[in-house]
Amino acid sequence: MPLMKKIVLIYICYLLSINVTYSATKLHMVLFGNTSDQSIGQSMLVDVSYYDYLSSELQKVLDDNVEVKYQRFLGIECNPDNVKEYLEGLSCSGDIVFFVYTGHGGRSHKDVSKYPRMCLGSHYADEWISVSNVIDIIKSKGARLQIVIADCCNSYYDRPVKQNVEGFINQPSGFSKDILSRLFYETEGAVCITAASPGEYGWCNSREGSFLSYYFVSTLQNAHNDMTWQELFQTVSDKTFEITDRMYKNRSITKSQRPVFDVSVSHRNNNDDDNDGGYSNIIVDNNDEANNNDWNTDVDNNRSNDHNVDIVDNSDEYTTHTAPIPSVLSFLVF
């Protein structure tokens, strides 16, 4: 009889271990990158390297608490059908979802959302997927925390594609385990940032990649211990605007870019008196600022080192994430 009890107890423990493993929190990280595009493909590969590195660090930091599942859809696999299929098959109730897109983007004059549509390698505007749709779908699936980054243009279809500009170099280093754990694991809610305000381009080059992705990763790597999602996105938006505004004032580009974002999160902690730097349940919408294109910020030519940028000459060609001109057929749907 004692032997039978031991067998039963062992079996119960086994079942419990299976249940714990099965119910462990997951981080569903997915990257869609338009790496095969002739105009920006090389820049997108640089962006991919940023997120590959970030995913590996997240796996190390969150290993004890979160199972990190990282998927990439690059080149021809970066297409509208795969986005739809991924979102339809996504089971993420109570989990963390980190959705990243880097590639061409655009918007229609009829679009209401401040966020752009993602082209995803398609030349047909009726196939493009709006960032707002992605946000709504993930939210409907009950994700505990959703992070959406769309590094693409937010300009209207009929804008030019290429410009030559001066840019930045430098690669920051090092992630903080505490910061990654707090932002990605100890937070609930939804955050989203896109590269440009309505009507603007998103800039990139073949060395540093896209401005938004560069500043997102570099700011995250150099974040102070109390940095929140709101402060992180505000810093990324400010730095991206400052460098492009400086280029605009030097007449290197036709328009600066100001990333737009929303943050609606709360700190996930059993301690009621710990609210992650005082931003529990904060909702931030920078829409009013984002739609103001009359930028008067004065950028000091001698930028401080904490911006992690150095200005270089015009020898490297920079391009935009502007959407390709849609097929005539695509205009018939609007």
Residue pairs with C-beta under 8 A, 6 or more apart in sequence:
24 65
24 66
24 67
25 65
25 66
25 67
25 94
25 95
25 96
25 144
25 185
26 66
26 67
26 68
26 69
26 92
26 95
26 96
27 58
27 62
27 66
27 67
27 68
27 69
27 95
27 96
27 97
27 98
27 184
28 69
28 90
28 92
28 95
28 96
28 97
28 98
29 51
29 55
29 58
29 68
29 69
29 70
29 71
29 98
29 100
30 70
30 71
30 72
30 73
30 86
30 98
30 99
30 100
31 48
31 51
31 70
31 71
31 72
31 73
31 74
31 100
31 101
31 102
32 73
32 74
32 78
32 82
32 83
32 100
32 101
32 102
32 103
32 118
32 120
33 44
33 45
33 47
33 48
33 72
33 73
33 74
33 75
33 78
33 101
33 102
33 103
34 40
34 41
34 44
34 78
34 102
34 103
34 104
34 119
34 120
34 121
35 41
35 44
35 45
35 48
35 74
35 75
35 78
36 74
36 75
36 76
36 78
36 121
37 44
37 103
37 104
37 121
39 161
39 162
39 319
40 103
40 104
40 204
40 319
40 320
40 321
42 206
43 204
43 205
43 206
43 209
43 210
43 319
44 74
44 102
44 103
44 204
44 209
44 210
45 209
46 206
46 207
46 208
46 209
46 210
47 102
47 151
47 204
47 209
47 210
47 213
48 72
48 74
48 102
49 209
50 209
50 213
50 214
50 216
50 217
51 100
51 213
51 217
52 72
53 217
54 175
54 217
54 220
55 68
55 70
57 175
57 180
58 68
58 180
58 184
59 68
59 70
60 177
61 175
61 177
61 180
61 181
61 184
62 68
62 180
62 181
62 184
62 185
65 181
65 185
66 96
66 184
66 185
71 86
73 79
73 82
73 83
73 86
76 121
78 103
78 120
78 121
79 120
79 121
79 122
80 120
80 122
80 127
80 128
80 129
82 120
83 118
83 120
83 129
83 134
84 129
87 134
87 137
87 138
90 97
90 137
90 138
90 141
91 141
92 138
92 141
92 142
92 143
93 141
93 142
93 143
94 142
94 143
94 144
95 143
95 144
96 143
96 144
96 145
96 146
96 147
96 184
96 185
97 138
97 141
97 143
97 145
97 146
97 147
98 146
98 147
98 184
99 134
99 138
99 146
99 147
99 148
99 149
100 148
100 149
100 151
101 118
101 120
101 131
101 149
101 150
101 151
101 152
102 151
102 152
102 209
102 210
102 213
102 321
103 118
103 119
103 120
103 121
103 151
103 152
103 321
104 118
104 119
104 121
104 152
104 153
104 321
104 322
104 323
104 324
105 116
105 117
105 118
105 119
105 128
105 150
105 152
105 153
105 154
105 194
105 195
105 202
105 321
105 322
105 323
106 116
106 117
106 119
106 125
106 128
106 152
106 153
106 154
106 155
106 156
106 157
106 322
106 323
107 116
107 117
107 154
107 155
107 156
107 157
107 198
107 199
108 117
108 125
108 156
108 157
108 334
109 156
110 334
111 117
111 130
111 198
113 130
113 131
113 132
114 154
114 197
114 198
114 260
114 287
114 290
114 291
115 130
115 131
115 132
115 135
115 150
115 154
115 192
115 194
115 260
116 130
116 131
116 150
116 152
116 153
116 154
116 194
116 196
116 198
117 125
117 128
117 129
117 130
117 131
117 323
118 128
118 129
118 130
118 131
118 134
118 150
118 152
119 128
119 152
119 323
119 324
120 127
120 128
120 129
122 128
123 324
123 325
123 326
123 327
123 330
124 326
124 327
124 329
124 330
125 157
125 323
125 326
125 327
125 330
125 331
125 333
125 334
126 330
126 333
127 330
128 323
131 148
131 150
131 192
131 194
134 148
135 146
135 148
135 190
135 192
138 146
138 148
138 190
139 146
139 190
143 190
144 188
144 268
145 184
145 187
145 188
145 189
145 190
145 191
145 265
146 189
146 190
146 191
146 192
147 184
147 190
147 191
147 192
148 190
148 191
148 192
148 193
149 192
149 193
149 194
149 212
149 213
149 216
150 192
150 193
150 194
150 195
151 194
151 195
151 202
151 210
151 212
151 213
151 321
152 194
152 195
152 196
152 202
152 321
153 195
153 196
153 200
153 201
153 202
153 320
153 321
153 322
153 323
154 194
154 195
154 196
154 197
154 198
154 199
154 200
154 201
154 202
154 260
155 196
155 199
155 200
155 201
155 320
155 322
155 323
156 199
157 323
157 325
157 326
158 325
159 201
159 322
160 254
160 322
161 319
161 320
161 322
161 324
162 317
162 319
162 320
163 201
163 203
163 252
163 253
163 254
163 318
163 319
163 320
164 252
164 314
164 317
164 318
165 203
165 247
165 252
165 253
165 314
165 318
166 247
166 250
166 252
166 311
166 312
166 313
166 314
166 318
167 203
167 205
167 207
167 208
167 243
167 247
167 311
167 312
167 316
167 318
168 208
168 211
168 214
168 243
168 309
168 310
168 311
168 312
169 207
169 208
169 309
169 310
169 312
170 208
170 218
170 308
170 309
170 310
171 218
172 217
172 218
172 221
172 222
172 308
173 221
174 221
174 222
175 220
175 221
176 223
176 225
178 225
179 220
179 223
179 225
179 227
180 220
182 267
182 276
183 220
183 227
183 228
183 229
183 232
185 268
186 267
186 268
186 269
186 276
187 229
187 265
187 266
187 267
187 268
187 276
188 265
188 266
188 267
188 268
189 263
189 264
189 265
189 266
190 262
190 264
190 265
191 229
191 233
191 261
191 262
191 263
191 264
191 265
192 261
192 262
193 212
193 216
193 233
193 236
193 237
193 259
193 260
193 261
194 212
194 259
194 260
194 261
195 202
195 210
195 211
195 212
195 240
195 257
195 259
195 321
196 202
196 257
196 258
196 259
196 260
197 257
197 258
197 259
197 260
197 290
197 291
197 293
198 290
198 291
199 293
200 255
200 256
200 257
200 258
200 293
201 253
201 254
201 255
201 257
201 320
201 321
201 322
202 210
202 211
202 212
202 257
202 320
202 321
203 210
203 211
203 244
203 247
203 253
203 257
203 318
203 319
203 320
203 321
204 210
204 211
204 318
204 319
204 320
204 321
205 316
205 317
205 318
205 319
206 316
206 317
207 316
208 214
210 321
211 240
211 243
211 244
211 257
212 236
212 240
212 259
215 235
215 236
215 239
215 240
216 232
216 236
218 308
219 232
219 235
219 236
219 239
220 232
222 306
222 308
223 232
226 277
227 277
228 263
228 265
228 276
228 277
228 279
228 282
229 263
229 265
230 263
230 279
230 282
230 284
233 259
233 261
233 263
233 284
234 261
234 286
236 259
236 261
237 258
237 259
237 260
237 261
237 286
239 307
239 309
240 257
240 258
240 259
241 256
241 257
241 258
241 259
241 295
241 297
242 297
242 299
242 307
243 299
243 309
244 253
244 255
244 256
244 257
245 256
245 295
245 297
245 299
246 299
246 301
246 311
247 253
247 256
248 254
248 255
248 256
248 295
249 299
252 314
253 318
255 293
256 295
258 289
258 290
258 295
259 290
260 286
260 287
260 290
261 284
261 286
262 283
262 284
262 285
262 286
263 282
263 283
263 284
264 281
264 282
264 283
264 284
265 279
265 281
265 282
266 275
266 276
266 280
266 281
266 282
267 274
267 275
267 276
267 279
267 280
269 275
269 276
303 309
303 311
